[in-house]
Amino acid sequence: MIVLGLSAFYHDSAAAIVRDGVIVAAAQQERFSRKKNDATFPADAAAYCLDAADVTLDEIDHVGFYDKPLLTFDRLLETYLAFAPAGLESFVEAIPVWVKEKILQKNLIITGLNGLERGTLDPDKVLFGFHHHSHAASAYYPSPFERAAVLVMDGVGEWATTSYGVAKGRELTLTDEIRFPHSLGMLYSAFTYYLGFKVNDGEYKVMGMAPYGEPKYSGLIREHLIDIRGDGSFHLNMDYFNYCTGLTMTNERFAKLFGGPRRDPAEPPNQRHMDLARSVQDVLEDAVLALVRHLHEKTGEKNLCMAGGVALNCVANGRIAREGPFDNIWIQPAAGDAGSSLGVALAIANAKSGGERLPSVNSMDAMHGTYLGPDYSDGEIRETL
């Protein structure tokens, strides 16, 4: 069975292809277009994957898309209604794009793939996965574990912002979720925005700034922005955030709480900015550890698999490794949305398989060192140079 997986139209578009559950190739569109976080249809990445597998669209058994666009549209509509009349400007800007394009993503996928001139796709072969299940599948199926607890944390996918469950053999079930707008990813992105960086890009810079600061604002964050509960769940105080109704992440009340306006991106960061970065990093780590401890207590599993954008916070992951209750941890290297193209392909391969878990846990490294994109001979490199 050959499955082509796709992620696209939001950020980090990518494609991956698996044959009988074995990962053949995977690549992110930005590597071909040279546009960072490229969100367009991953035409070049998909073409590469098909060529690497030496197949045409006619030979593909299934094409998987990493989330369900209609559920995301449902979230947007319900959110706008819940906060109305606030958010009208954002509503007017976002809804026409959805009506014209994003609701019709199946057509965009079919048209995009058929435009590659690599055969013709049967529309009935296109399947849609749940966003967090695609993340979870990308973490569990390539892992070396026969069974594990699975944790997904990101900004938001459809309605979910945090999901967890258990996987055993071919079966992967997410049993619990925390829903939008309460999100660790959104909390961290709010500080990314406030510190003058680009959301869905500058979070790594915030993590990198944190060691240069002191957690002077951690108390304010815990007191006013987030309630972390004993069972690992959390609740954000939306009075300080603007992402449900506006075109920015934070509002004036947020700025007043932390002593000034958002940093101008052209302004060099100062010690206050570094202290803010350290503070949100500390709060995030505590929240993640609370989730991990609850998940271990609930499942009793000794292995943990993680994915989602928050799982790219390697400092928090270090604390899980040192302080967490799990014996073993495996994190999808492409833990963001790009890796979900691989996740949905593996999820379909396992759902449609009647046999053992795919790929086999006997594989030394199912991700092949994550060197899954184009390679070049020494001769090609010399010629290019």
GIHUSUL-V916120 format. One record per residue. N is the residue number from 1. SS is DSSP state (H for helix, E for strand, C for the rest). Layout:
BEGIN
[[N,SS] [N,SS]]
END
This chain:
BEGIN
[[1,C] [2,E] [3,E] [4,E] [5,E] [6,E] [7,E] [8,C] [9,C] [10,C] [11,C] [12,C] [13,C] [14,E] [15,E] [16,E] [17,E] [18,E] [19,E] [20,C] [21,C] [22,E] [23,E] [24,E] [25,E] [26,E] [27,E] [28,E] [29,C] [30,H] [31,H] [32,H] [33,H] [34,C] [35,C] [36,C] [37,C] [38,C] [39,C] [40,C] [41,C] [42,C] [43,H] [44,H] [45,H] [46,H] [47,H] [48,H] [49,H] [50,H] [51,H] [52,H] [53,H] [54,C] [55,C] [56,C] [57,H] [58,H] [59,H] [60,C] [61,C] [62,E] [63,E] [64,E] [65,E] [66,C] [67,C] [68,C] [69,H] [70,H] [71,H] [72,H] [73,H] [74,H] [75,H] [76,H] [77,H] [78,H] [79,H] [80,H] [81,H] [82,H] [83,H] [84,C] [85,C] [86,C] [87,C] [88,H] [89,H] [90,H] [91,H] [92,H] [93,H] [94,H] [95,H] [96,H] [97,H] [98,H] [99,H] [100,H] [101,C] [102,H] [103,H] [104,H] [105,H] [106,H] [107,H] [108,H] [109,H] [110,H] [111,H] [112,H] [113,H] [114,H] [115,C] [116,C] [117,C] [118,C] [119,C] [120,C] [121,C] [122,C] [123,H] [124,H] [125,H] [126,E] [127,E] [128,E] [129,C] [130,C] [131,H] [132,H] [133,H] [134,H] [135,H] [136,H] [137,H] [138,H] [139,H] [140,H] [141,C] [142,C] [143,C] [144,C] [145,C] [146,C] [147,E] [148,E] [149,E] [150,E] [151,E] [152,E] [153,E] [154,E] [155,E] [156,E] [157,E] [158,C] [159,C] [160,E] [161,E] [162,E] [163,E] [164,E] [165,E] [166,E] [167,E] [168,E] [169,C] [170,C] [171,E] [172,E] [173,E] [174,E] [175,E] [176,E] [177,E] [178,E] [179,E] [180,C] [181,C] [182,C] [183,C] [184,H] [185,H] [186,H] [187,H] [188,H] [189,H] [190,H] [191,H] [192,H] [193,H] [194,H] [195,C] [196,C] [197,C] [198,C] [199,C] [200,C] [201,C] [202,C] [203,H] [204,H] [205,H] [206,H] [207,H] [208,H] [209,H] [210,H] [211,C] [212,C] [213,C] [214,C] [215,C] [216,C] [217,C] [218,H] [219,H] [220,H] [221,H] [222,H] [223,H] [224,H] [225,H] [226,E] [227,E] [228,E] [229,C] [230,C] [231,C] [232,C] [233,C] [234,E] [235,E] [236,E] [237,C] [238,H] [239,H] [240,H] [241,E] [242,C] [243,C] [244,C] [245,C] [246,C] [247,C] [248,C] [249,C] [250,E] [251,C] [252,H] [253,H] [254,H] [255,H] [256,H] [257,H] [258,C] [259,C] [260,C] [261,C] [262,C] [263,C] [264,C] [265,C] [266,C] [267,C] [268,C] [269,C] [270,C] [271,H] [272,H] [273,H] [274,H] [275,H] [276,H] [277,H] [278,H] [279,H] [280,H] [281,H] [282,H] [283,H] [284,H] [285,H] [286,H] [287,H] [288,H] [289,H] [290,H] [291,H] [292,H] [293,H] [294,H] [295,H] [296,H] [297,H] [298,H] [299,H] [300,C] [301,C] [302,C] [303,E] [304,E] [305,E] [306,E] [307,E] [308,C] [309,H] [310,H] [311,H] [312,H] [313,C] [314,H] [315,H] [316,H] [317,H] [318,H] [319,H] [320,H] [321,H] [322,H] [323,H] [324,C] [325,C] [326,C] [327,C] [328,E] [329,E] [330,E] [331,E] [332,C] [333,C] [334,C] [335,C] [336,C] [337,H] [338,H] [339,H] [340,H] [341,H] [342,H] [343,H] [344,H] [345,H] [346,H] [347,H] [348,H] [349,H] [350,H] [351,H] [352,H] [353,C] [354,C] [355,C] [356,C] [357,C] [358,C] [359,C] [360,C] [361,C] [362,C] [363,C] [364,C] [365,C] [366,C] [367,C] [368,H] [369,H] [370,H] [371,C] [372,C] [373,C] [374,C] [375,C] [376,C] [377,C] [378,H] [379,H] [380,H] [381,H] [382,H] [383,H] [384,H] [385,C]]
END
